[in-house]
């Protein structure tokens, strides 16, 4: 009976370790995707919250931000213009093509570490990242970089 209990405990321990490894790998893959494909924007901290028990605290931050808007392609018409006017239009088109419109305003709550919680206060500005297809799923750049 004791050997069976030890065997069961060993298998249970191995399964727990495997689960922890799978969760860690999944988290690392998600963070890598955020860093490589995500859109970085500046956000303002609206609030910082602590919840849970004394031994098991959970930290969250509510931030407000604008998502990145669409990039506009600008191309001036060259018909009937002099070479100098075409050159000036080309310079302006190049400068204006770097302009990105502001997207949607949103406020989201994100999970943070206790270190991040202690570092910031309401009103501070932070860099966050989100995936274009999921703009409500936001992470702090410094926590995944």
ABEGO torsion letter per residue (X at the ends): XAAAAAAAAAAAAAAAAAAAAAAAAAAAAAAAAAAAABBBBBBBBABBBBBEBAABBBBBBBBBBBBBBBBBBBBBBABGBBAAAAAAAAAAAAAAAABBBBBBBBBBBBBBBAAAAAABBBGBBBBBBBBAABAABBBBAAAAX
